[in-house]
Amino acid sequence: MATPWAHAEKADRDKPINLESDTANVDDARKVSIYEGNVVLTQGTLKIRADKLVVKEDAEGFQLGTAYGNPASFRQKREGYDEYIEGYALRIEYDQRKDLVQLFNQARMKRDQDEARGDYISYDGKTEFFKVLGGKESATPSHPRGRVHTVLQPKKKDTAPASAPLPLKPAASVANPREE
């Protein structure tokens, strides 16, 4: 599925990160933080909810985050649109350097009324490319074979033209060449 569902709000990157959890273990020397118990991360329009969140920072300062839950979830406003993208899975991984989000096991993404479900979903924020895979892990009573399930709503089309056509009328100041 290669539809441009999401383009994350760029201003979020410049906002402070607020984290709430029952416990936090921060190892500055190893650049690893582990938050557990009703974890809520907020950064601008981005909100992540999880049972456990592990954040690692590489040598260049890019962050790699893994959220675990039953399910873990994220929600973020799309750049330039008044709509949000939502994702749910048992494990969600985010690679800041690659701008890549991956959802594992019982994965689901929504934008407005559009939805994709599968065992694995990846979204490349740089290219706006989605990949959805099915599998036996994504099997449910309504989809026993674990196939990919996608719902795409019809897009509303403007029924009226952008502006009404101007009526044509003869110009009063132009002489008729036959009368001369």
N, C-alpha and C positions, 0 to 999 in steps of 0.2 A: 504494500500500500504506500504509494509515494505522493501523498497529499500534504500540502503545507498547513498542517494543523496548528503548529505552535511556533511562535517566534517570541521567546521570553522577553519580558520587559527589561530593556537594557539598563534602565535607571536603578534596578534592584541591586546591581553589582556594587554600586557606590553607597548603599545603605548599610547601617550596622546590622550585625547578626545577633538576634536575641534567642537564647536557648533556655528552655525550662525542662527539668527532669527530676526524678526522685533522687538519682545519684549522678555524680560526674567524676571521672578519673582523667586528669589531664597530665600527660607526660611531655613537658616542653622539650626535654632533651631528645626524645625519639620522635617528636612532632606527631603524637597520636593522642586523640581524645575519645573517650568512650562515655556516652550518656545512656542511662538506662531508666526505665520506668516512666511511662506516660510522657515521652519526649515530644516537645513542640519546638520546632525551629521556625523563626520568622525573620525574613529579610525583605523589606519592601512588600511587594505583593506576593512573594513566595512564602508558602506555609507547608512545612513537612511535619507529619505526625507518625510516630513509630514507638515500638516497645523498646528498641535499642538503636542507637546511632553511633557509628564509628567514623571518625573523621581523621584522615591522615594528610599531612602536608609534605610535598616533595621539596627537593633542594631549591627549586626556582620559586617556591611559594604557592604553587597550584594545589588545590585541595581535591582529595578523592574521598567521597562520602558513601557509606553503605547504611541504609535504613532497613531494619527488620521489623516485621509486625504481622498481625493477623487480621487484616493486612496493614502494611505501611502505606502511607498516602502522601501525595504532594498536590498542591494547587498553585497556579501562577497565572497572572494576567498576560495576555498576548500583547506584544509590542504593536502599537498603532491601532488596536481594536478594543472594543468594550466587551471582551469576553475572556474567559479563563480556560486553561487546559488543566485537566485533572488526571492523575494516574494512581493506580492501586496495584499492589503485588505483595507477595510474602517477603520479597527482597527487592530493594530499589538501589541501584548504584549510579553515582554521578561522578564523571570525570571532568573537572573544570577546564583542564588544558585542552581536551578534545571537544568540549561542549557536547558531551555524549551522556544521555540518560538511558539506562537499561533496566527493564522490569523483568523479574524472574518469578515463575510459578504463580499461576492464577492471575496473570497480568491483564490489566484493563486500563485503557485510556479513553478519556471523553473530552470533547470540545462541543459545547452547546448540546445539541441532540445527536451528534455524530459519536460513534463509539466503536472501539476495536477491542477484541478479547482474544487471548491466546495464552500459550505457556510462556512465551518470551516476546517482549516488544523492545525494540531499540529506536531511539530518536536522536538523529544527528542535528544539533541546533545550528551548525554552520551551513549545512546543505538543505535543511528542512526535509530530510528523508526519513521515512518510517519503514520499519521492517517488523512484521508480525509473523510468528511461527506457532503452529499448533503442536500438539504432542500429547502423549498419554497422561502427563501430569495435569494438563488443562481439561481433562475429561470431566464433564458434569452430567447429571441426569438428563438435562436438556440437550447436551452435545456429547454423547457417550464416546465418540471416536476421538475427541480431543482436537477437533478441527478449529481453524481460525474462524471467528465470527465477527463480521463488520456490519455496521448500520450507518449508511450515509443518507442523510435527509436531503430532499430536493431543495435547491437554493431558490430563494424568492427572487423573481424577476420583476423589474419595474414595469408596471402596466402603462403608466403615463410617460410620454416623452419628457426628457429633461426640461425642455422649455416648449411652450406652445408655438406652432408655426405662425409666422407673421402673415397677415392677410395681404394679398396683392391688390394694388389699385393703381390706376394710371397717374402719371406725374402731371401736375397742372402746368408746369413751366416748360415742358418739352413740346415743341411744335410738331404737328403731324407733317412729315415730308411730302405727302400727297397734296396738301393744301397750299404749298408754296409755289 
